[in-house]
């Protein structure tokens, strides 16, 4: 006797409720003749089913919904050595709160049970909201996805904002799960059909088994949009329409007559289990984020700053980190400072830190990225140490409880260094500062090199550039997320113990730039060949950088034009805009022998580039005079003798 879909669904729902209410942790029973073990994940019932003989690497299938519906494929996979797992996050519809439960269950399955790091996901109906939502956040942790009559846009079902019949009660329930108003739910743009770039970059295969005339999840509102967008981005999607019957519940309930075919799909994409290098090999927690964790869990108001170059400025890992923090700690009010400026490394960072970051108020967590541009800009090793130490000491003086993460991103030069068994100078300097001040650090450059050698991906096809593809951005985020989780899990539930100290460690270099600041261009004395343009814009078609256009600039293009600046401190420099007509300067400090410096860069032909130049450091502390004049000579590639000063740099 066949059960109707509605009756079967009701039985499933009732059974799930009974499991959630009555089963204690670690209870065991039999499922399909195999041992099933129950546990509780943050008050949510969960279980795993163990095969009689597990395959090497412990591959597993993670069901996202309706765990007792169409289980023929699961039975076959158990026989073949796969684990089956389920966590009951019923009626949450893949909401951010729901996906936090998924994160916790994944950690339990991979850490405690030692299941493989890349499960296959099974998504039935609304289960696609869970499975695709989690997979988009964790494309590195998924082998493949089986989707049966999938709901890919909740505005279709249960929202009924298109052709779907929808479900009013479920729509109300969904809005409550997401904490949405009606307007917010309709405006939501992170359904499974949205933002598929990362999932596609990892080329996660998605097999869609659908009813030919599904009126609850109409294909034109769900499947067709997903497949078009996903394949356009390079993601592999397969569609298997079921045309035989019976097809019940408005075509949403379809028969599965060839489960072996779908089991083969999962096996072929999940086994053999590929060994991947763990993220934990590439970060050092040291003092960790104890102070930051206390702030976000007790004070519930925190400021996070991102200081870096284009890898920080460009969209990607930074936005994913901010979204992760807001989703994991929804009760905390976050303020994020995006202080990434393309082309800038540690030297610019230390002099702009006060204005671009600290002037915004107390910072609780600071991300610092400089290693790529320090190599590209040919910043010498001594200057790197003085600059990085200057950033740390400025930050700690501003807030002794600030937590700092130093990040070392990848580029082809670092790959070549590692290939020659050399530690890149920039990495060594970052780690030297981090170790001395007991700060956390992540060596993403080494991770990329090692994972390429481990044949997990390639630079040419996947990572592609030092400004990484979607794949690289996802990899960066996955490692940073792993680091953050390790820090938060380390301190969760532990009594608070401050990491801050009343005094900083002894300086590594007494000439570090811990007092690095901008000095105003109005402080210079200059002849009539110089002028201050209060709202400088280029007169040519070359590009500009945000923050270095429509700003006051002290400029000249006259050879022989001269200026002087009196300053107090042990270091002096200039921040200039170096474009196609950048010239050469002659300069001296305290009347010593003149030196020359070419302001033209390899990028100046096409870009008015912000360029920071250190003219003197390690000076005797006290009063000094800087003299600058425009030289008659110029770079052979330059079109002029221009010098455009935005700031003087003073320590």
BELSULPE-V312207 format. One record per residue. N is the residue number from 1. RES is the residue in one letter. SS is DSSP state (hx for helix, st for strand, lp for the rest). Layout:
{{N	RES	SS} {N	RES	SS}}
This chain:
{{1	X	lp} {2	X	lp} {3	X	lp} {4	X	lp} {5	X	hx} {6	X	hx} {7	X	hx} {8	X	hx} {9	X	hx} {10	X	hx} {11	X	hx} {12	X	hx} {13	X	hx} {14	X	hx} {15	X	hx} {16	X	hx} {17	X	hx} {18	X	hx} {19	X	hx} {20	X	hx} {21	X	hx} {22	X	hx} {23	X	lp} {24	X	lp} {25	X	lp} {26	X	lp} {27	X	lp} {28	X	st} {29	X	st} {30	X	st} {31	X	st} {32	X	lp} {33	X	lp} {34	X	st} {35	X	st} {36	X	st} {37	X	st} {38	X	st} {39	X	st} {40	X	st} {41	X	st} {42	X	lp} {43	X	lp} {44	X	st} {45	X	st} {46	X	st} {47	X	st} {48	X	st} {49	X	st} {50	X	st} {51	X	lp} {52	X	lp} {53	X	lp} {54	X	lp} {55	X	lp} {56	X	lp} {57	X	lp} {58	X	lp} {59	X	lp} {60	X	st} {61	X	st} {62	X	st} {63	X	st} {64	X	lp} {65	X	lp} {66	X	lp} {67	X	lp} {68	X	lp} {69	X	lp} {70	X	lp} {71	X	lp} {72	X	hx} {73	X	hx} {74	X	hx} {75	X	hx} {76	X	hx} {77	X	hx} {78	X	hx} {79	X	hx} {80	X	lp} {81	X	lp} {82	X	lp} {83	X	st} {84	X	st} {85	X	st} {86	X	st} {87	X	st} {88	X	lp} {89	X	lp} {90	X	lp} {91	X	lp} {92	X	lp} {93	X	lp} {94	X	lp} {95	X	lp} {96	X	hx} {97	X	hx} {98	X	hx} {99	X	hx} {100	X	hx} {101	X	hx} {102	X	hx} {103	X	hx} {104	X	hx} {105	X	hx} {106	X	hx} {107	X	hx} {108	X	hx} {109	X	hx} {110	X	hx} {111	X	hx} {112	X	hx} {113	X	lp} {114	X	lp} {115	X	lp} {116	X	lp} {117	X	lp} {118	X	lp} {119	X	st} {120	X	st} {121	X	st} {122	X	st} {123	X	st} {124	X	st} {125	X	lp} {126	X	lp} {127	X	hx} {128	X	hx} {129	X	hx} {130	X	hx} {131	X	hx} {132	X	hx} {133	X	hx} {134	X	hx} {135	X	hx} {136	X	hx} {137	X	hx} {138	X	lp} {139	X	hx} {140	X	hx} {141	X	hx} {142	X	st} {143	X	st} {144	X	st} {145	X	st} {146	X	st} {147	X	st} {148	X	st} {149	X	lp} {150	X	lp} {151	X	lp} {152	X	lp} {153	X	lp} {154	X	lp} {155	X	lp} {156	X	lp} {157	X	lp} {158	X	lp} {159	X	lp} {160	X	lp} {161	X	lp} {162	X	lp} {163	X	lp} {164	X	lp} {165	X	lp} {166	X	lp} {167	X	lp} {168	X	hx} {169	X	hx} {170	X	hx} {171	X	hx} {172	X	hx} {173	X	hx} {174	X	hx} {175	X	hx} {176	X	hx} {177	X	hx} {178	X	hx} {179	X	lp} {180	X	lp} {181	X	lp} {182	X	hx} {183	X	hx} {184	X	hx} {185	X	hx} {186	X	hx} {187	X	hx} {188	X	lp} {189	X	lp} {190	X	lp} {191	X	lp} {192	X	lp} {193	X	lp} {194	X	lp} {195	X	lp} {196	X	lp} {197	X	hx} {198	X	hx} {199	X	hx} {200	X	hx} {201	X	hx} {202	X	lp} {203	X	lp} {204	X	lp} {205	X	st} {206	X	st} {207	X	st} {208	X	st} {209	X	st} {210	X	st} {211	X	st} {212	X	lp} {213	X	lp} {214	X	lp} {215	X	lp} {216	X	lp} {217	X	lp} {218	X	lp} {219	X	lp} {220	X	lp} {221	X	lp} {222	X	lp} {223	X	hx} {224	X	hx} {225	X	hx} {226	X	hx} {227	X	hx} {228	X	hx} {229	X	hx} {230	X	hx} {231	X	hx} {232	X	hx} {233	X	lp} {234	X	lp} {235	X	lp} {236	X	lp} {237	X	st} {238	X	st} {239	X	st} {240	X	st} {241	X	st} {242	X	st} {243	X	lp} {244	X	lp} {245	X	lp} {246	X	lp} {247	X	lp} {248	X	st} {249	X	lp} {250	X	lp} {251	X	lp} {252	X	lp} {253	X	st} {254	X	lp} {255	X	lp} {256	X	lp} {257	X	lp} {258	X	lp} {259	X	hx} {260	X	hx} {261	X	hx} {262	X	hx} {263	X	hx} {264	X	hx} {265	X	hx} {266	X	hx} {267	X	hx} {268	X	hx} {269	X	hx} {270	X	hx} {271	X	lp} {272	X	lp} {273	X	lp} {274	X	lp} {275	X	lp} {276	X	lp} {277	X	lp} {278	X	lp} {279	X	hx} {280	X	hx} {281	X	hx} {282	X	hx} {283	X	st} {284	X	st} {285	X	lp} {286	X	lp} {287	X	lp} {288	X	lp} {289	X	lp} {290	X	hx} {291	X	hx} {292	X	hx} {293	X	hx} {294	X	hx} {295	X	hx} {296	X	hx} {297	X	hx} {298	X	hx} {299	X	hx} {300	X	lp} {301	X	st} {302	X	st} {303	X	st} {304	X	st} {305	X	st} {306	X	st} {307	X	st} {308	X	st} {309	X	lp} {310	X	hx} {311	X	hx} {312	X	hx} {313	X	hx} {314	X	lp} {315	X	lp} {316	X	lp} {317	X	hx} {318	X	hx} {319	X	hx} {320	X	hx} {321	X	hx} {322	X	hx} {323	X	hx} {324	X	hx} {325	X	hx} {326	X	hx} {327	X	hx} {328	X	hx} {329	X	lp} {330	X	lp} {331	X	lp} {332	X	lp} {333	X	st} {334	X	st} {335	X	st} {336	X	st} {337	X	st} {338	X	st} {339	X	st} {340	X	st} {341	X	lp} {342	X	lp} {343	X	lp} {344	X	lp} {345	X	lp} {346	X	hx} {347	X	hx} {348	X	hx} {349	X	hx} {350	X	hx} {351	X	hx} {352	X	hx} {353	X	hx} {354	X	hx} {355	X	hx} {356	X	hx} {357	X	lp} {358	X	hx} {359	X	hx} {360	X	hx} {361	X	lp} {362	X	lp} {363	X	lp} {364	X	lp} {365	X	st} {366	X	st} {367	X	st} {368	X	st} {369	X	st} {370	X	lp} {371	X	hx} {372	X	hx} {373	X	hx} {374	X	hx} {375	X	hx} {376	X	hx} {377	X	lp} {378	X	lp} {379	X	lp} {380	X	lp} {381	X	hx} {382	X	hx} {383	X	hx} {384	X	hx} {385	X	hx} {386	X	hx} {387	X	hx} {388	X	hx} {389	X	hx} {390	X	hx} {391	X	hx} {392	X	hx} {393	X	hx} {394	X	hx} {395	X	hx} {396	X	hx} {397	X	hx} {398	X	hx} {399	X	lp} {400	X	lp} {401	X	lp} {402	X	lp} {403	X	st} {404	X	st} {405	X	st} {406	X	st} {407	X	st} {408	X	st} {409	X	lp} {410	X	lp} {411	X	lp} {412	X	hx} {413	X	hx} {414	X	hx} {415	X	hx} {416	X	hx} {417	X	hx} {418	X	hx} {419	X	hx} {420	X	lp} {421	X	lp} {422	X	lp} {423	X	lp} {424	X	lp} {425	X	hx} {426	X	hx} {427	X	hx} {428	X	hx} {429	X	hx} {430	X	hx} {431	X	hx} {432	X	hx} {433	X	hx} {434	X	hx} {435	X	hx} {436	X	hx} {437	X	lp} {438	X	lp} {439	X	lp} {440	X	st} {441	X	st} {442	X	st} {443	X	st} {444	X	hx} {445	X	hx} {446	X	hx} {447	X	hx} {448	X	hx} {449	X	hx} {450	X	hx} {451	X	hx} {452	X	hx} {453	X	hx} {454	X	lp} {455	X	lp} {456	X	lp} {457	X	lp} {458	X	lp} {459	X	hx} {460	X	hx} {461	X	hx} {462	X	hx} {463	X	hx} {464	X	lp} {465	X	lp} {466	X	lp} {467	X	lp} {468	X	lp} {469	X	lp} {470	X	hx} {471	X	hx} {472	X	hx} {473	X	hx} {474	X	hx} {475	X	hx} {476	X	hx} {477	X	hx} {478	X	hx} {479	X	hx} {480	X	hx} {481	X	hx} {482	X	hx} {483	X	hx} {484	X	hx} {485	X	hx} {486	X	hx} {487	X	hx} {488	X	hx} {489	X	hx} {490	X	hx} {491	X	hx} {492	X	lp} {493	X	lp} {494	X	lp} {495	X	lp} {496	X	lp} {497	X	lp} {498	X	lp} {499	X	lp} {500	X	lp} {501	X	lp} {502	X	lp} {503	X	lp} {504	X	lp} {505	X	lp} {506	X	lp} {507	X	lp} {508	X	lp} {509	X	lp} {510	X	lp} {511	X	lp} {512	X	lp} {513	X	lp} {514	X	lp} {515	X	lp} {516	X	lp} {517	X	st} {518	X	st} {519	X	st} {520	X	lp} {521	X	hx} {522	X	hx} {523	X	hx} {524	X	lp} {525	X	st} {526	X	st} {527	X	lp} {528	X	lp} {529	X	lp} {530	X	lp} {531	X	st} {532	X	st} {533	X	st} {534	X	st} {535	X	st} {536	X	st} {537	X	lp} {538	X	lp} {539	X	lp} {540	X	lp} {541	X	lp} {542	X	lp} {543	X	st} {544	X	lp} {545	X	lp} {546	X	lp} {547	X	lp} {548	X	lp} {549	X	lp} {550	X	lp} {551	X	st} {552	X	st} {553	X	st} {554	X	st} {555	X	st} {556	X	st} {557	X	lp} {558	X	lp} {559	X	lp} {560	X	lp} {561	X	lp} {562	X	st} {563	X	st} {564	X	st} {565	X	st} {566	X	st} {567	X	st} {568	X	st} {569	X	lp} {570	X	lp} {571	X	st} {572	X	st} {573	X	st} {574	X	st} {575	X	st} {576	X	st} {577	X	st} {578	X	st} {579	X	lp} {580	X	lp} {581	X	lp} {582	X	st} {583	X	lp} {584	X	st} {585	X	st} {586	X	st} {587	X	st} {588	X	st} {589	X	st} {590	X	lp} {591	X	lp} {592	X	lp} {593	X	lp} {594	X	lp} {595	X	st} {596	X	st} {597	X	st} {598	X	st} {599	X	lp} {600	X	lp} {601	X	lp} {602	X	lp} {603	X	lp} {604	X	lp} {605	X	lp} {606	X	lp} {607	X	st} {608	X	lp} {609	X	st} {610	X	st} {611	X	st} {612	X	st} {613	X	st} {614	X	st} {615	X	st} {616	X	st} {617	X	st} {618	X	lp} {619	X	lp} {620	X	lp} {621	X	lp} {622	X	lp} {623	X	st} {624	X	st} {625	X	st} {626	X	st} {627	X	st} {628	X	st} {629	X	st} {630	X	st} {631	X	lp} {632	X	lp} {633	X	lp} {634	X	lp} {635	X	lp} {636	X	lp} {637	X	lp} {638	X	lp} {639	X	lp} {640	X	lp} {641	X	lp} {642	X	st} {643	X	st} {644	X	st} {645	X	st} {646	X	st} {647	X	st} {648	X	st} {649	X	st} {650	X	st} {651	X	lp}}
